[in-house]
Amino acid sequence: MPLFNQPIMLAELARCTLVALLAFVCYILWLYLRWRFSPLFRLPGPKCNFTLREWVIGNIKIVDSEPFMAPQQRWWHEAGPRTQLLHYTQLFGRHFVCVMDADGVKQVLSPNDGVARPRFVKGIDHLNKVIGRGLVTMDGADWHRHRKIIQPSFHNQLLKEALNSCVPNLVTRMIDAWKEREGSEIDLVSHFSAIALDIIGTVAFSHNFRSMELVEQWAKDDNYQVELEDPLVQSIYSNMMPSKLKLLLIRLRLVFLERFINPESHRSMVILNRAVDDVVRRAKLRHNDRHEASTEAKCLLQLLFDAEPGSRHGSLSHNELREETKTFLVAGHETTSTLCVYAIYCLLKYPEKKDLVLDDIKKHSQKVRRVSLESTERMEYLDAFLKEVLRLFPPVGMITRHTADWVTILGEKIPPGTRIIVPIWLLHRHPDYWSEPESFKPERWLNSGQAERKFQPFAYLPFSAGSRNCIGQRFAMWEAKLILAPIIRDFEIKLSPSLEDVEPKIVNFITIKSIPSIKILAKPRQ
């Protein structure tokens, strides 16, 4: 007698399959009906015909095919400049709401102190492996504890001393390399990434990424391209570059599958974690060397080792230090290098401002080769120029949150699971907050710019706003000034002929990027 009755087994399998199929169909139908009758469709946004196809793909093709925030800007203009909330959908009925009003942004970004369950969560776990589970991606009590432990390490005087001792020498090396290759095409992203990496490596970790050596090698070899070779940097860049597969998995909330679909991604993360562990270990060894610690300034990471385990806020564990090291590395160099790239781009795009910036720099640095931070702090027009660059080209073009429960924003009820977009790119172009919002006007940041409307802090967000603003914003601005001032003073800069009559397309993945990459020619001034 056979142990199993094959016909019965097949019938049972068919029945189970049918039940599973019916359950799946019911689930899909429930998702569709929940999407179809969502109260969010009352909000302004692109027209929806409520077809099954629109539920599946939403507006994703339009959003992905056009420049960053171009569709949202068009929908906003169609709805009217007084529109406060803008609604659209993406894959499988995922709802997105853009908050176009500064008061609404304040609601979203302000912390819920004393509230056990936050109303808005960051929901960017897919970035944890790349930029670390640190200040950028954390929520709630974990964020508060880390911020309070890390904040003392970002003391203004400590940062100024560290930057003054590090940046001028690296900038001099870059200037010498550019002079040696006079007339050669310079990829701004590669060069500014290289110097920013060496700066954050030195100041934050006492680690030499040797990136400027690649720029110097480029200066000696006509066929050499500046490509960052440090395994830590390579692994971060490989995971930061957007791909259709990665974006699809993020939108489907299936990022965990990437390690199986793309094993190379998992291998690069193993390399990344090992390399970061090595950076932390080396910094710890230097910190424990009493003789060395007494004669050298400590890096940010070494200052964190000093946090007392028994203090009110405690200290960071090795794993927490590793995660914050990733955060410092990515946020600490991506923001500054992106700002420097678009500062040069704005000099070329708005040539009427070039002489004003140059005159301001010369006025305070004409008699010295190495520009100090004290000199840059007297450069009022350069400061205004960079603030205006950050307005029109914010390195982080948007902030995202997810609703954890039903919330009310500007009087509208928003259901749980909705993705809330704070569109920094559009808020910086909002006519309610900026006169001539599409015009590049550094003067709006000077005392002479009194005609500018009353400044609204939650309408200017290059470093976020409120109590959760970027901990390193002063660091980034000081660093950018120390890099840019001597370069602008010492070189006449032109756009590369290969990019003439080409309008770069802005895309966004963690930070904004241009396609094609911005390239220049630099000629030493007489």
N, C-alpha and C positions, 0 to 999 in steps of 0.2 A: 504494500500500500504506500503510495507516494506521500512524502512528508507534507507537501503543499499541493493544493488543488489549483492548477494553473488557471482555469477559467474564472474561478472565484477571485484569485489574485488580480487578474486583469480587470475584472469588473470593479473590484475595490479601488484599484489604481485609477480607473476611468472616473469613478465617482469622486475620488479625492481631487483629481485634476479639475473636474467640473466645478466642485465646490470652491476650489482655489481661484478658478477663472471667474466665477460669479462674484466672489469676494473682491477680486481685483477690479472687475467692471464696476461694482458698487462703489468701491473706493474712488475710482476715477470719476464716476458720476458725482459723488459727493464733493470732490475737489472742484469739479467744473461748476456745480451749482453754488458752492460757496463763493467762487470767483464771480460767477454771473450776477449774483445778488449782493455783492459787496457794496456797502455804503460809500466806499471810496469813489465809485463811478459818478457820484454827484459833484466831485471836484473837477476843476478845469484840467484839460489835458487832451491828448490826441483822441480822435474819434474812434470808437470801438463798435463793431457790428456783432459782437458776442458769438462769433462762429467758433467751432472747435479748433480750427487752425489758429485763430487769434489767441485762444487759451493756451495752445501749445507753445507758440513762438513769441506772442506778445509783440513788443516793439524792439526786440533785440536786434533784428537785422538793421534797422535804421540807426540805432544807438551805436552799434559796432562799426558800421560802414562809414560814418561821418566823423569829422574831427570832434575831439573831446568837448562835450556839453553843447555842441551845435544843435542837435535836435531839441534838447530841453530849452535852449535859448529861443528857438523858433516857436515852440509851443507856448512859451511864456509870453512872447510878444503877441502871438495870436490871441491869447486869453486877455491881454491887457497888462500894463505895467503895475497895476494895483493888485494883481493876483498874489495871494499870500501862500497858497499851497497848490502844487501842481502834481497830478497823478498820472502814472503810466504803468504798464505791466511788462514783465519779461517771461522767461520760460515757465510753462506750466502754471500760469496764473499768479506768478509772484508779483506782489504789489509794491510799487515804489512811490514814495511821496517826497517831493522836493519842497523844502521850506524856504520860501523866497522873502521872508520877513525877518528882520533882525530880532524882534521881540520873540518870535517863534523859535529862532535859533537859540536864543538865551534859554528858553524852556528846555530845549533838547540837550544843550551842553552843560547846563548847570547841574552839579551833583545833587543827589537825593540824600543829604546827610541825615542820619537818624532813621532812614527808611530801610527796613530789612530787605525788601525786594526792589531793586532799581526799576524805574519805569522804562529807561532806555539802556540797552546793553550794546557793547561794541560789536559783538558778533563777527569778529574777524579772526577766528581761530585758525583759518587757513594761512594766516601770516605768521603764526607763532613759530613755525619751524624755520622761517627765513629771518625774521627780525627779532625773534625771541619773545618769550612770554614776559615782557617787561612793561615799562610805563606806557608804551604806545598801545599795547593790546589789553592791558589789565583793566578790571572793573572793581568797584566796591572796596572792601576792607583791604584786600591785597594791594590795590593801587595806593591807598592812603599810607599803608605801612612802608611800601617801597619809596614813595615820594618823600616821606619824612626822614628816612634813612639817607637817601641820596642827596637831598637838598643842600646840606652843608658843604658837600664836595663841589658845588657850583657857586661858591662864594666869588663875588666879582673880582676881588683882588687876586685870589688864587688863579682864576682864569686869565686875567690880564698878564700876570707874570709868566704864566706858562706859554701863552701865545706870543708875547714879546720875545721870549727866548728861543722860540722855535720857528715861527712863520717867516720872518725877514730873511733868514738864511736859505730856506727852501725856495722862496720867491726869487732870490738872487740867482739860484741855480737854474730856475725855469727861464728867467730873463736871458741868462747867458746861453742857454740851449736855443732859445728862439732867435737870438742874434746870430748864432752859428749857422742856423738853417734859414737865414733871411730869404724871403721869397717862396719858401715851401708852404704847402697847404697844412694848416694846423686844425686837427679835430678837437674842438673845445671840450667836448664831453670827456675824451680820453685824458687830455692834459689836466683839466681841472679835477677830474676824479683822482688822478695820480697824486697831485699835491695835497688834496683834501684827505686822502687816505694816510699819507705820511704824517700829516698834522694830527689827525685824530689818533693815529697809532702812537705817536710820541706823547701827546698830552693826556690821553685817556688810559693808555696801557703800557707806556714805556716800551713799545714794540715798534721795530723798524720794518715796515712793509717793503722798503727799498723801491718804492714806486717811482721816485724821482730819478733813480738810476736808469729806468726804462726811457724816460724823457731824454736823458743825457745820451743814452745809446742811440735813440732816434736822431739826435742832433749830429751824430757822427756817421750814420748809415742812411743813405738816400732811400733804401728799400725797406727800412725797418718801420713797423707800425707799433704804436704804443698800446700794448695789450697787457693788462695787469696779470702777473703770473703767480702771485702768492696763492697757495691752495685755498686758504680761508676766503680770500677775495673772489677767486674764481667760482667757488661753490656758492657764494652768496649771489653773484651776478647770474649764474646759470639758473638759480631758482627765482630771481627777481624778474627775469625777462618774461614778458607775457607770451603765451602761446594759446592757440585756439583750444587745445585739449585742456590746458590748465584753467582757462576762463570758463569752459563748459562745465568742468568738474566743480568749480567754485559755485557756479550758479545752480547746479543740481544738488549742492551740498554733499558731494561724493568725493571730496578731496582725498579721503583715506585710500581710495582706489588707485591714486596716482603711483604709489610705490609698486603696484602690481602691473599697471599698464606701461609705466615708464620706469624700469628699474634703475636707469641712470640717475634719475632724480633722487632716489633713495640713497644711492651710493654717494652722491655729492653731499647729501645731508650728513652721512656718516663722517665724511672728510671734514665738513664744516664743524661738527661737534668736537671732533678730535683736535682740530686746529684751535678752536676757541678754548678748549681745556688747556692746551699748551700755552696760550697767551695768559690765561689766568694763573697757571702754575708758575710761569716765569716771573710774572708780576709779584706773586706771593714770595718767591725766593728773594727777589730784590727787596721786598718789604721787610723780610726777616733778617736781611744782612744789616746789622746795626750800623756798621761803619758807613756803608753806602747810603743808608737811609738818613744818616745825620749830615751828609755832605751834598746830597742831591735833592732837588725838589721832587715831591711825590706826585705820581700821576693820579688821575681820578680813581682808578681801580684800587691803587694802594691806599688812598684816603678812605675808601669803603671798607678796607680791611680793619681800619681803626675803629669802626663802629663797635661800641661796647656791647657784648652779648647780653649783659644784665641791664642795659639801659632801658628807658621807657619804651622805645620803639624797636629794640632788639637789633640784630645784625642780619646780614644776608647769608644764606647757606651757599655752599659751593655751586649747587645747581642754579640757585637764583642769581649768583654772580655771573655764571655762564650765560644765562638768558639775557641779563642786562648788558653784558658785553656785546652780544649780537645787536641789541637795540642801539647802544651807543655807536657801534660801528656803522650800521646802516643809516640811522637818523643823523649821526654826527658828520657823515661825509656826503650823503646824498643831498641833503638840504643845501649845504653850502656850495657844492659843485654845481647844482642846478641853478642856484641864484647867480653864481658867477657866469655861467653860460648865457643866461637870459639878460644879464646886465650888459655883456658885450653885444648881444643881439640888439638890445634896445639902443645902444650907442649908434649902431649901424642903421637901424630902422628909423630912428628919430635924430638925424644928424644935426638939427638945430640945437640940440641939447649938448652935443659933444664938447664944444668949446667952453660952455659953462662948467661942465664937470672938470675938464682939463685945467681951466683957470683956478678953480677951487683947490684942486690937488697941488698944482704948482705953488700956489700962494703959501701953502703950509709944508712943502717938502722940497722946495727948489734946491736947497743947499746941502741936502743929504742924499746918499744913495739908498740907504735902508730906511724905509718909512716905519715909524713907531706907532703904536696904538694911540699914544698921546697926541701925535700929529693928526691921525685920522679923526679923532674926536673933535677936532676944530674944523673939520671939513663939513660945513653945514649943507652945502649943495649936494655933495656926494651922498650924504645921509638921506636927503630928500629924494635924490635920484633912485637910490636902492629901495626906499619905501614904495616908490611908484612902480619900480620893477616888480616888487612883491605884490602889488595890487593887481597889475595886469597879467603877471605870470607867476602866480603863487606855486611854489614847488609841489605842495600837496593841494590838488585842485578840488578835492571834496572830502568831507568827513561822513562816515556812515554810522548809523545806529540801527538797532532793531527794537521794536516794541515788545516788551516782555508781557504786557497785559493791555487791556483797553486803556488808552490815554486820550487826553484832550489837548489838542494843539490849536491855539488861536480860535477856540470855540468849536472846532471840528473833532468828532470822535473818531479815533483811529484804532482799528482792531489789532489784536496781538499778531505777531509774525510779520508785520509790515516793515519793509526796509525804509528807513528815514534817511534822506540825503540832505546834507547841508552843502549846497553847491557853492563853495567858496568862489569858484571861477565866475559865477553869475552874480553873486552878492557884491563882488568887487566891481561890477559893471551896472549896478542898480541905480537908476536915476533919482530915486528917493534919497540916496545917501551920498551921491557924488555928482558934482556939477561936471558936465561934459564927460560922462563916464568912459567913453571910448577914446578920449584924448589922453595922450601921455603928458601929464603936467606935474613935474616934480615941485613946482611952485606951490601946489596945494598943501604941501607939508611944511612950508616956510611961514614965518610970521606975516609975510606979505600976502599970503593966501587966505586972508580973512573972509573973502567972499565964499569960501567953501562952506557947505552946509554944516550944521552942528554934527560933530563927529560922533558916530555910533559905534562903540567898541565891538559889538557883535555883527557888524557889517564889514569889518576888516579882520581877516582871520588867517594870515599867512602862518601864524604859529598858534592857531586856535585862540581861545579867549577864556576869561574867567579863571577860576582857581585851578583848572586843569590845562592851562596853557603849556606850551612846550618849555621844558625845564632848561633847554639849551639855546633859547632864542638869542640871548645876548652873545653867547659864544659864537653862534652862526654869523651874526651881523659883524662882530669884531673881526672874525676870521676873514669874511668876504672883503671887508675894507682893506685889511692888510695885504690880501692877494691882489685886489683890483687896482688900488691906488698907484703902486709903482708900475704896473703893466700899462695902464692907461697913460701915465706920465711918460714912459720910455718908448712907446710904440705908436706909430700911425697904423691903424687897423682898417682893413677892408674886407668885405665879404668875398669869399672864394669865387672865382669866375664860374665854377661848376654849379653855384647856387644862385647866380643872377637870374632874375625873373622867375624864381621858384619860391612859392609861399609854403614854408614848412607846415606839415600837418601835425597838430598837437594830439598826442595820445596820452593815456594815463594808466599807469600800473604802479602803485605805491607813490611815485612822483611823476610829474609830467615829463614827457620826452618829445623830441621833434623828429619827424621823418620827412626828409633825410636829416641826418645829424648836421648840426651847424658847424661849418668850417670857415676859416679866415686866412688871410695873409697878413703878416705883421712886419712892418719896416721900422727899424730903429729911428727915432727922431734925431735930428741934427742938434 
